[in-house]
Amino acid sequence: MSYCKILGFDKEPFSTSPDPEFFYLTKEHEAALTNVLIELRVKRGLSVILGDVGTGKTTLSRKLIQELRQRNDFTFHIILDPSFDNESLFVNSLVKNFDINVSNWATPPTILDLRETLERFLFQKGVTENRTVALIIDEAQKLSESSIEVLRVLLNYETNEFKLLQLVLLGQLELYAKIINIPNFFDRISFKYTLNPLDFEETKEMIEFRVRQAGYKAHMHLFLDEAIKGIYEYSRGYPRQVIMLCHKALRNVILKNKFVVDAGLVRELIDEEIRSGWQRKDLLLQRSSY
């Protein structure tokens, strides 16, 4: 039996899967989500969300998808890994994933044909059907220069009032270095935002939120404040690191026949991770302040 049932959870509280139901909206995440939704609604074109590894970009993208599914005037697609070797593969992927039928072509369409097909599709959806077409790209730092050029061209498709394609890029910080050197793409960014790690209070609230969201109903706190302080100081507030350490802590609560996660248990877990050599090097540098 997993610790979930033993401790009274309905679901695993600290899964690293990007489940939007377990996404704790910090002020920064809420600001990013709200502003992106506004940009999509007014059809401004390009939004870019940056963040270091483990700051919640992927889960934010799933939360955005969840929001768009509740609206009946959006056509959208999400790309999880935009690693395309060339322009042709990227454009063909867009045509396929937006369900644009090119099977009746007498000869295989050229890149120019596919671009024109995409433009007609965007005009049909955006003007004739009055729908908003959105493309969300996670791990956008993987975009090649040729793929960015494809997106730049697509952003050129517009009416006198709005862009026909709404593009949301979520990527690690190196995406900035990539697009800052492409002025005719960078200048098109209507909304830009950088996600930062959580502070201590947000870390505490996220842990408590996930515990409640998983169905825990007991009145006692599973994580004591000193334990949360240790988790925060070691993880530096990076949500993914917090979640993984909390998962290990609950597993060890059962193994050690404890009732709560205390500072001693957290310290043992951190020491074990450091001894094993599996910790992130940047987290190890914080050990001197723990």
N, C-alpha and C positions, 0 to 999 in steps of 0.2 A: 504494500500500500504506500502511495506517495505521501510526502509531508502535507500535501494539500488537504487530503481527507482527514489526516490525523489532527491537523491544527484547525480544522473547521472551515476550510475554503471550498467554494463551489468550483473555482477555476484556479489555475496557477497564477499567482499575483505578479511574478517577476519573470515572465517569459520575455525573451528578446525579440519575438516576432512583432512586427509593426501593427498591432491591433489598435485601431483608433479608439475602441472603447476603454482602453487602458492608458490613453494618452493624456497625461496631465498638462493642461494648458498653463504654462507660466505666462507672465505678462508679455514677455518677448514672443513666445509662440503664438499667443492670441493676437498680438499686434500684427505679426507676419501673416497669419491666416486671414484676419479681417481685411487687411489692406490688399492682399492678393484677390480676395473675393470682390472687393470694390473695383479693382483694376479689371477683372474679368467682366464685371457687370457693365462698366462704362466703355469696355473694349479699347483699352489703351495700348494693347500689344504685348510688351515684353516686361516680365517681372523676374528678378533674380534673387534667390535666397542662398546665402553663403553660410557655412558653418564647419567647424572642425569635425573630425571623426567622432561619432557618438553623441552629437548635440541634438539629435531628434529630427533631422531633415526627412528621413524616409517615412517616419511615422507621421510627420506633418503632411507629407504628400498623400498618405492614405486618408488622413482626416479631411484634406481638401477634396479627394475623390468622394468620400462619404457625403460631404456637403453638396457636391455637384449632382450626385445621384438623386438627391431630393428635389432637384429642379428640373422641370420638364422642357426647358428651352435651351438645354446645353447638349452639344455633341462633343465628347472628349475621349482622349486616349492618353495612357501613361506609358512611357518608355522607361524600363527599369535599368537597362544597361545599353547606353548609346554608343557602344564600341563598334562602329561600322568602318570597314576597311576603305571604302570609297564612297563617292557621291551616289553612284548607281544603287548600291545596296541600301543606303539610307532612304533615298527617294522611293524605291520600291517598297521598303518597309512601311513608310507613311501611307502609300497608296493602299497597301494590303490591310493595314490596321484601321484605316478609316473606311474599310469595306467599299472601296471604289472599284467598280467592275471594269477590268480592261481585257477580259477574256475574249471579247468579240472582235478584237483588233486583227486585221488580216496579217500583219507582220508585227514582230515584237516592237513595242514602243521605245522610242529613244528617250534620253533624259529630258530633252526639250518637250517631247510629247507628254511625258509624265508630269512635268512642271505645269504645262498648260492644263492638263487634266485636274491637277490639284487646285489650280486657280479657278477653274469652272466649278469644282466641288465647293470651294470656299464661298464663291459668289452665290451659288444655289442655296447653300445652307444659311449664309449670313444675310442675304438680301431677299431672296425669293421666299424662303421659309422663316425668316426672322429668328434664326437660332444662333447661338454663340458657339463657335468651334474653338476648343481649347486643347492644347498639346502640353502635357506635363512631362518633364524629363528629369528623372532622378539620376544621381551620380553624373551630373552634367560636366564634371571636370574631365570625363572621358571623351567628350566630343572632340572630333578631329577638326582641323581647319576647314576641310571640305564640307563637313557636316554643318559647321557654323555658317559657312557661306550659303548653304541650302536654306538654313533658317533665316538668314538675312534677306534672301530673295523672297521667301514666303511672307516676311513682315512687310515687304513692299506692296503686297496686295491689299488694297484698301479702297473704301469709298471716300467721298468728300467728308464724311462724318466719323468713320471709325475703321480700325484695322479688321481685316477679315479673319485673321488667325490670332488667337490669344495664346501666348507662349509663356510657360512658367519653368524656369530652370532652377533646380536645387543641386548644389554641388559643394564640394570641399573648397577650402580657401584658395587652392591653386587655380581654380576656375577664374578668379579675378585676374591673376597674372596672364592668363591666356586671352581673355576678352579685352583687357585694357589696351592691348596692342592691336586691336581691330576697331579703330575709332568709328567706322560706319556701322558697326554692330553695337558697340558700347554706348554710343550716343542715343540709341533707340530704347535704352532701358528706362521705363516709366517709373518702376518701383524697385528699389534695391534695399536689401536688409541683411544684416549679419547676426546669426544666432550665437549667443554666448553660453558658457556653462551656467548651471544653477548656482544661486547663493545658498547659504545654509538653510534659511527658512524655506526656500523652494524645494530643497532636497528633502527636508522633513515632510513638507506637505505632499510631495510626490509619493514618498514611501507610504504615508498614511492613506492617500487617495487610492493607491493600487491595492492596499490591504482591504480597504472597504469595498472597492470595486469587485474584488474577487469573492465577496460574500462573507467576509469575516464579521461575526456579530458579537463576539465577546467584548466585555467592557474594558478589560485590561489591555494595555499597549503591548504589542509584540516586540517593538523596538524601543528600548530605553533611549532617552535623550543623549546620554554619553556614547551609546553605540552609534547613533546617527551622526554624532559629531566625528567619530572615528571614520565612519564610512565617507562622510563629506570630505574630510581632510585628505584621505587617501585618494579618493576618486577625483578630487578637485571640482566636484559638481557636474561631471560629465554623465548625463543620464544613463548611457549604456553601461558604464562602469559601476554606477550606483546599483542598477538593476541586477547585474551579474553578482555583485558582492552580497546583495540582499538575498538572492537565491541560495547562494552558498551558506549564508548565515542560517536561514530557515532549515535547510537540510541538516546542518550541524546541531541545531536545537534538538531535533529528534534523535540524532546519533548520540548526543551527550546527555539525553534525558533532562533537558532544561525546559523551562516554561517561557522564557523570554530571551531576546537577543540583547546581551549586555556588552559593555565595553571590553571585557576580557575575552569574550568569544570573538569579537571583531578583530581584536589585536592578534589573536592566535591565527585567524584566517589570513590576515595581511602578512604576518611573519612567515607563514607557510608559503604564501605565494611568492614572497621575495626569495626565500631559500630555494624554491623550485626553479627560479630563473624564468618563470613564465609571465612575470609582470611587465607592463609597458615601461620602457626606459624613462619616459617623461614622468611617469608616476613614481618611479623609484627615486627620482631627484627630490620628490616632496617628502621622503621618509624622514629627513632630518628635522622637519617641522612637526612631525606627528608625535 
